[in-house]
Amino acid sequence: MIELQGVEKRYGNAPAVEDLTLTFPEGALCALLGPSGCGKTTTLRMINRLVEPSGGRVLLAGEDTRALRPEVLRRRIGYVIQHVGLFPHLTVAQNVATVPDLLGWDRQRTAARVDELLDLVGLDPGTYRDQRPAQLSGGQAQRVGVARALAADPPVLLMDEPFGALDPLAREWLQLAFRDIQRRLGTTVVMVTHDIDEALRLGDLVALMRGGRLVQFGSPDDLVLRPADPFVRQFLGEDAPLRQLAGQPLSAFVSPGDPAGLPVVDASLDAREALGVLLREGADALAVQDGGAPLGVVRWHDLRGSGRRP
């Protein structure tokens, strides 16, 4: 869906991004990860031409983005930033309808789309449609921002630290809710984050950058279990395999087996919590139940060193 071919950005003689070649597959959620100043946000903004590349090419569905007028390009790409950027003088519904209105959708179609998206992001349309941004919590405003970005069903969504300003509980809830939405819609997402846990939890692919250059690009498993160099290992940390399991549903690791005599856990645990039970009990496996009904068994070797995505 998106190809960067030898892309670079220079400010005078100072390189912000150098010789960056990446392919973001259609329907994947790809995280741009790295320390501050490594070129993540500059790379993101070159995709929708908020920043013009100094060299190389950016292709969207095979088409060179330089052949498109910026305003036309940006209507094909949703954009979500950390502090949302909702228009304070407009209602929630009017904010979500921004791009459909620009595209000339009729009122009935726009209203139906607004209600559909508010419901999708977990906001009751009847309650929130006519509220102003000042009446919303941070998490609610961020959900409206996601709805607005998805309003015209763009094939690509760019997100710049979208959950960074939220408290931990709201952030985790919205991360998982967004991942579910992205899977259902099949939207190609490129997300800038400095949060290692977020990148490993949400990303199908992770691009780790340093000093404007790409260090490693691959699945979370690739980076955690097969780091390309010592910087990758050091940046992710020694506990990266454990952190990767956080937030992943335990049910994704359950397999058939005899639960007799095994410690019992509920399927509501995430994979890292289950690994903690295994360590505490000194067991090789756990019997997993869902509301008292047996689901199967999760084994030590299924969790230890495995960050497979559900």
C-alpha positions in Angstrom: 0.0 0.0 0.0 2.8 2.4 0.9 6.4 2.3 -0.5 9.3 4.5 0.5 12.1 4.3 -2.0 15.4 5.8 -0.9 13.5 8.6 0.9 15.5 11.3 2.6 14.9 14.7 4.3 17.6 17.3 4.9 17.4 20.6 6.6 20.4 22.5 5.2 23.2 20.1 5.6 21.6 18.2 8.5 19.9 14.9 7.6 16.7 14.1 9.4 16.0 11.0 7.4 18.6 9.2 5.2 18.1 6.6 2.4 14.9 5.1 3.9 13.4 2.2 2.0 10.3 0.5 3.4 7.2 -1.2 2.3 4.0 -1.1 4.4 1.7 -3.9 3.3 -2.0 -3.4 2.7 -4.1 -3.9 5.7 -1.1 -4.1 8.2 -0.5 -1.9 11.2 3.1 -0.8 11.1 4.8 1.0 14.0 7.6 3.5 13.5 9.7 3.2 16.7 12.9 4.8 18.0 14.4 7.4 20.3 13.6 11.1 20.1 14.9 12.8 17.0 15.4 9.6 15.0 13.1 10.8 12.2 9.9 8.9 13.0 7.5 11.9 12.7 9.4 13.4 9.7 9.0 10.0 7.9 5.2 9.9 8.7 4.7 13.4 7.5 6.5 12.8 4.2 3.9 10.1 3.4 1.1 12.7 3.2 3.4 15.6 2.1 3.1 17.7 5.2 6.9 17.5 4.8 8.3 17.3 1.3 11.1 14.8 0.8 14.5 16.1 -0.3 15.0 12.9 -2.3 13.6 9.5 -3.1 10.0 8.6 -3.8 6.9 7.8 -1.8 4.3 5.6 -3.5 0.7 5.2 -2.5 -0.9 2.1 -4.0 1.8 2.3 -6.7 1.3 6.0 -7.5 4.0 8.6 -6.9 2.5 11.0 -4.3 4.3 13.9 -6.1 1.8 13.4 -9.0 -1.1 14.2 -6.7 -2.1 17.6 -5.4 -1.5 17.6 -1.6 -5.1 18.3 -0.7 -6.3 15.4 -2.9 -3.6 13.1 -1.4 -4.7 14.0 2.1 -8.3 13.2 1.5 -7.2 9.6 0.8 -5.2 9.4 4.1 -6.6 9.8 7.6 -4.4 11.5 10.1 -4.5 11.3 13.9 -2.2 13.3 16.2 -1.5 13.1 20.0 -3.5 16.2 21.0 -6.4 15.4 18.6 -6.8 18.8 17.1 -10.6 18.8 17.2 -12.3 22.1 16.1 -13.5 23.6 19.4 -16.4 25.6 17.8 -17.9 22.5 16.1 -19.9 19.7 17.7 -18.6 16.1 17.8 -20.8 15.2 14.8 -19.5 18.2 12.8 -15.9 17.3 13.6 -16.4 13.7 12.4 -18.1 15.0 9.3 -15.3 17.3 8.3 -13.9 15.2 5.3 -17.3 13.9 4.1 -18.5 17.6 4.0 -15.4 18.5 1.9 -16.1 15.6 -0.4 -19.7 16.8 -0.9 -21.5 13.9 0.7 -25.3 14.5 1.1 -26.5 15.2 4.6 -28.3 11.8 5.2 -25.2 9.8 4.2 -22.9 11.9 6.4 -25.2 11.7 9.4 -25.4 7.9 9.1 -21.6 7.7 8.8 -21.1 9.9 11.8 -23.4 7.7 14.0 -21.7 4.5 12.6 -18.3 5.7 13.5 -19.2 7.0 16.9 -20.7 3.7 17.7 -17.5 2.0 16.4 -15.2 3.9 18.7 -17.5 3.2 21.7 -19.3 6.6 22.0 -23.1 6.5 22.0 -24.2 8.8 19.2 -27.3 10.0 21.0 -25.1 11.1 24.0 -22.1 12.5 22.2 -23.3 13.7 18.8 -24.1 17.3 19.9 -21.4 17.7 22.5 -18.5 20.1 22.1 -14.9 19.0 22.4 -14.6 20.9 25.7 -17.1 18.6 27.3 -15.1 15.5 26.5 -12.5 13.7 28.5 -9.1 13.1 26.9 -9.9 9.5 26.0 -13.3 10.5 24.5 -11.7 13.3 22.5 -9.1 10.9 21.1 -11.8 8.5 20.1 -13.5 11.3 18.2 -10.2 12.0 16.5 -10.0 8.4 15.4 -13.6 8.5 14.1 -12.9 11.7 12.2 -9.8 10.2 10.6 -11.9 7.2 9.4 -14.9 9.1 8.3 -14.3 8.9 4.5 -13.1 5.3 4.8 -9.5 6.1 3.8 -7.3 3.2 2.8 -4.4 4.6 4.8 -4.4 6.0 8.4 -1.3 7.9 9.8 -1.1 8.2 13.6 1.5 10.3 15.4 1.7 9.3 19.1 -2.1 8.9 19.1 -2.4 7.6 22.7 0.6 9.3 24.3 -1.3 12.0 26.2 -3.8 9.5 27.9 -3.6 8.0 31.4 -2.4 4.3 31.4 -5.9 2.8 31.8 -7.5 4.9 29.0 -4.4 4.3 26.8 -4.5 0.5 27.1 -8.3 0.4 26.5 -8.1 2.6 23.5 -5.1 0.7 22.1 -6.9 -2.6 22.2 -10.2 -1.0 20.9 -8.4 0.6 18.0 -6.6 -2.6 17.1 -10.0 -4.4 16.9 -11.4 -1.6 14.7 -8.3 -1.7 12.4 -8.7 -5.4 12.0 -12.4 -5.2 11.1 -11.9 -2.3 8.6 -8.6 -3.6 7.1 -7.1 -0.1 7.1 -3.4 0.2 6.5 -2.0 2.1 9.5 1.4 3.7 10.0 1.8 4.7 13.6 4.7 6.7 15.3 5.3 5.8 18.9 8.1 6.0 21.4 6.3 3.4 23.6 8.0 0.0 23.1 5.1 -1.9 24.7 2.7 -0.2 22.3 4.7 -1.0 19.3 5.1 -4.7 20.3 1.5 -5.0 21.3 -0.2 -3.4 18.3 2.3 -3.7 15.4 2.1 -6.3 12.7 5.4 -4.8 11.7 7.8 -2.6 13.5 10.4 -0.2 11.9 13.1 0.7 14.5 15.0 3.9 13.5 18.1 5.6 14.8 19.7 8.8 13.7 17.4 9.0 10.6 18.2 5.6 9.4 16.4 2.2 9.5 18.0 -0.2 11.9 15.6 -3.2 11.6 12.2 -3.8 10.1 10.1 -6.9 10.8 7.5 -8.5 13.0 7.6 -8.0 16.7 9.0 -11.5 17.0 11.8 -10.6 14.6 13.0 -7.7 16.7 12.5 -9.4 20.1 13.9 -12.8 19.2 16.2 -12.0 16.3 17.6 -8.5 16.9 19.7 -7.2 14.0 22.4 -5.7 16.3 23.2 -4.8 19.9 21.3 -1.4 19.6 18.0 -3.3 18.9 18.6 -5.6 21.9 19.5 -2.7 24.2 16.7 -0.4 23.0 14.0 -3.1 23.5 15.4 -4.3 26.8 16.1 -7.7 28.2 12.5 -8.1 29.3 11.1 -7.5 25.8 9.7 -11.1 25.4 7.7 -10.5 28.6 6.6 -7.0 27.6 5.4 -8.4 24.2 3.0 -10.7 25.9 1.3 -7.9 27.8 -2.3 -7.3 26.6 -2.3 -10.4 24.4 -5.4 -12.6 25.2 -4.5 -15.8 26.9 -7.0 -17.6 24.7 -4.6 -17.2 21.7 -2.1 -19.5 23.4 -4.5 -22.2 24.6 -4.2 -25.7 23.1 -5.9 -29.1 23.8 -4.6 -31.1 26.8 -5.4 -32.8 30.0 -6.1 -30.2 32.7 -6.0 -32.7 35.6 -3.9 -31.6 38.5 -2.9 -28.3 36.8 -3.3 -24.8 38.5 -6.4 -23.2 37.1 -6.6 -19.7 35.7 -9.3 -17.7 34.0 -9.2 -16.8 30.3 -9.6 -13.1 31.3 -5.9 -13.0 32.2 -3.5 -11.7 29.5 -0.5 -13.9 28.4 2.0 -12.1 30.6 -0.2 -12.5 33.7 -0.5 -16.2 33.0 3.3 -16.5 32.6 3.6 -14.9 36.1 1.2 -17.6 37.5 3.4 -20.3 35.9 6.5 -18.9 37.5 4.8 -18.5 40.9 3.4 -22.0 40.9 6.5 -23.6 39.5 4.3 -25.4 36.9 4.9 -26.4 33.3 1.3 -25.7 32.3 -2.0 -24.2 33.4 -5.6 -25.3 32.9 -7.6 -22.4 31.4 -11.2 -21.8 32.0 -13.8 -19.3 30.8 -16.3 -18.6 33.4 -15.8 -22.1 34.9 -16.0 -23.9 31.5 -12.7 -25.6 30.5 -11.0 -24.2 27.4 -7.8 -26.2 27.3 -4.2 -25.9 28.5 -1.5 -23.3 28.1 2.1 -24.5 28.4 5.3 -22.8 29.5 7.0 -23.3 26.2 4.0 -21.7 24.4 4.6 -18.4 26.3 8.3 -18.4 27.2 10.1 -16.6 24.4 7.0 -16.5 22.2 5.4 -13.2 21.2 3.2 -14.6 18.5 0.3 -12.4 17.6 -3.2 -13.7 18.1 
